């Protein structure tokens, strides 16, 4: 943009049009400011979060496909590749749909392995307990799409425990553990949208199970007031 602006100014040298040169300078500055704003926006999108709004997803696509640049081979190309756009427009979390499907397979493998183990009678339901922690109360979970009524209490408890541990874990290499207030706020939304068992979550809150766990396993700076 700077080169284009300077070339446009050079073209005006014989005319000595100061007003036109000033207009070129101002236009260039505006375009560069817009580029810097877009770069700042893309950097923010490159940090995984709990949710990404559709307008933000569309803005990434617009920037990636309408902006042009010369790549390392000197070839004119779209600013972002399709793979980069996929990774920058993830609706929730940090996994693309293809990556999520790979990750989701772990629960299928878990169930298959557990079902082949010779459990004693009092532990025979362990595969169901462990295999249900990604199911949802509204039937939109995986791998079986079970509803609340089709799941045992233990499996529903596992679902709450698994989510809470994932949100607050301090040993994940790809993200820091959340503070209690943030994690519990997210789980409150999960309760409302049919993700986790509302009655069991109320017990989780009223009996301060979350705080008991936090005092044993979380860093002190993660423990804050839960409203």
C-alpha positions in Angstrom: 0.0 0.0 0.0 2.9 2.4 0.8 4.5 1.5 -2.5 1.3 2.1 -4.4 0.8 5.5 -2.7 4.4 6.6 -3.5 4.0 5.6 -7.1 0.8 7.6 -7.3 2.6 10.6 -5.8 5.4 10.3 -8.3 2.8 10.3 -11.1 1.7 13.7 -9.9 5.1 15.3 -9.8 4.8 17.1 -13.1 1.4 18.5 -12.0 2.7 19.5 -8.6 -0.8 18.9 -7.1 -0.3 19.1 -3.4 -3.9 18.5 -2.6 -4.0 15.3 -4.6 -0.8 14.1 -2.9 -2.4 14.8 0.5 -5.4 12.8 -0.5 -3.2 9.9 -1.5 -1.4 10.1 1.8 -4.6 10.1 3.8 -6.1 7.3 1.8 -3.0 5.2 2.4 -3.0 5.9 6.1 -6.7 4.8 6.3 -6.0 1.6 4.4 -3.0 0.8 6.7 -5.1 1.5 9.8 -7.7 -0.9 8.4 -5.1 -3.6 7.8 -3.7 -3.2 11.3 -7.3 -3.5 12.7 -7.8 -6.7 10.7 -4.5 -8.1 11.9 -5.4 -7.4 15.5 -8.8 -9.0 15.0 -7.3 -12.1 13.4 -4.8 -12.5 16.3 -7.7 -12.3 18.7 -9.5 -15.0 16.7 -6.4 -17.2 17.0 -7.0 -17.6 20.7 -9.5 -20.4 21.5 -12.6 -19.5 23.3 -15.9 -20.9 24.5 -17.9 -19.3 21.6 -17.3 -17.4 18.4 -20.1 -15.2 17.0 -21.3 -15.7 13.4 -20.4 -12.1 12.4 -16.8 -12.7 13.5 -16.6 -15.9 11.6 -17.9 -14.2 8.5 -15.4 -11.3 9.0 -12.5 -13.8 9.0 -13.8 -15.4 5.8 -14.1 -12.0 4.2 -10.6 -10.9 5.1 -9.1 -14.3 4.1 -10.7 -14.4 0.7 -10.8 -10.8 -0.4 -7.4 -9.7 0.8 -4.5 -10.6 -1.5 -0.8 -11.0 -1.0 2.3 -12.4 -2.7 3.2 -15.6 -1.0 6.7 -16.9 -0.4 6.9 -18.1 -4.0 6.0 -14.6 -5.3 2.5 -15.8 -6.4 -0.6 -13.7 -5.9 -2.8 -15.6 -3.5 -5.7 -15.2 -1.0 -4.5 -13.9 2.3 -5.7 -17.0 4.2 -5.8 -20.6 3.0 -9.0 -22.6 3.5 -7.3 -24.5 6.3 -6.4 -21.3 8.1 -9.9 -20.0 7.7 -11.3 -23.3 9.2 -8.9 -23.0 12.2 -9.8 -19.3 12.7 -13.6 -19.7 12.5 -14.1 -22.5 15.1 -17.5 -21.9 16.7 -16.4 -23.1 20.1 -13.2 -24.4 21.6 -10.0 -25.0 19.6 -10.8 -28.0 17.4 -12.0 -28.0 13.8 -14.9 -30.3 12.9 -12.5 -32.9 11.5 -10.3 -32.8 14.6 -13.3 -33.0 16.9 -14.5 -36.1 15.1 -11.1 -37.7 15.8 -11.2 -36.7 19.4 -14.8 -37.9 19.8 -13.7 -41.4 18.8 -11.9 -41.7 22.1 -15.1 -42.4 23.9 -16.1 -45.2 21.4 -12.6 -46.8 22.0 -13.1 -46.4 25.8 -16.5 -48.2 25.7 -15.1 -51.0 23.6 -12.1 -51.6 25.8 -14.1 -51.5 29.0 -16.8 -53.8 27.7 -14.1 -56.5 27.0 -12.8 -56.4 30.6 -14.0 -59.1 33.0 -15.6 -56.9 35.6 -16.8 -58.4 38.9 -20.5 -58.2 39.4 -20.5 -55.0 41.5 -18.5 -53.1 38.8 -20.3 -54.5 35.7 -21.8 -51.1 35.0 -18.5 -49.2 34.8 -18.5 -49.2 30.9 -21.8 -47.4 31.0 -20.7 -44.9 33.7 -17.4 -44.1 31.9 -18.9 -44.2 28.4 -21.6 -41.7 29.1 -19.6 -38.7 30.1 -20.1 -37.0 26.7 -23.8 -37.6 26.4 -26.2 -34.8 27.0 -29.5 -34.6 28.9 -31.2 -33.5 25.7 -29.9 -36.4 23.6 -27.5 -34.3 21.5 -24.4 -35.8 22.9 -22.3 -38.7 21.7 -21.6 -41.5 21.0 -25.1 -42.9 21.5 -27.2 -39.7 21.7 -28.7 -40.8 25.0 -31.2 -38.7 26.9 -31.3 -38.1 30.7 -33.9 -40.8 31.3 -31.7 -43.3 29.5 -28.7 -42.7 31.6 -27.8 -43.8 35.1 -27.2 -41.3 37.9 -23.5 -42.3 37.9 -23.1 -41.6 34.2 -24.8 -38.2 34.7 -22.5 -37.4 37.6 -19.5 -38.4 35.4 -20.6 -35.8 32.8 -20.6 -33.0 35.3 -17.3 -34.1 36.8 -15.6 -34.4 33.4 -16.7 -30.9 32.2 -15.6 -29.3 35.5 -12.2 -31.0 35.5 -11.7 -30.0 31.8 -12.5 -26.4 32.5 -10.3 -26.0 35.6 -7.4 -28.4 34.9 -4.1 -26.6 35.5 -2.0 -29.2 33.6 -3.4 -28.8 30.0 -0.6 -27.7 27.7 -3.0 -25.9 25.3 -4.8 -23.6 27.8 -4.6 -22.4 31.4 -7.1 -23.6 34.0 -10.1 -21.3 34.5 -11.0 -19.7 37.7 -13.9 -21.2 39.7 -16.3 -18.3 38.9 -15.7 -18.6 35.1 -16.0 -22.4 35.1 -19.2 -22.4 37.2 -20.8 -19.7 35.0 -20.2 -21.9 31.9 -21.6 -24.9 33.7 -24.7 -22.9 34.8 -25.3 -22.3 31.1 -24.8 -26.0 30.4 -27.5 -26.7 33.0 -29.9 -24.3 31.2 -29.3 -25.6 27.7 -29.8 -29.3 28.4 -26.2 -30.3 28.5 -25.9 -31.5 32.0 -28.3 -32.8 34.6 -29.9 -29.8 36.4 -30.8 -31.5 39.6 -27.3 -33.1 40.1 -25.7 -29.8 39.2 -27.7 -28.1 41.9 -26.4 -30.7 44.4 -22.8 -30.0 43.0 -23.3 -26.4 43.9 -25.3 -26.5 47.1 -22.9 -29.1 48.6 -19.9 -27.1 47.4 -18.4 -30.1 45.7 -16.6 -27.8 43.3 -14.9 -26.0 46.2 -13.8 -29.2 47.9 -12.2 -30.3 44.6 -10.6 -26.9 44.1 -9.0 -26.8 47.5 -7.3 -30.2 46.8 -6.3 -29.9 43.1 -6.4 -26.3 41.8 -3.9 -23.5 42.1 -4.8 -20.9 44.8 -5.2 -18.1 42.2 -7.9 -20.1 40.5 -10.1 -20.2 43.6 -12.3 -17.1 43.7 -15.9 -16.3 44.8 -18.7 -18.2 43.0 -21.9 -16.2 43.0 
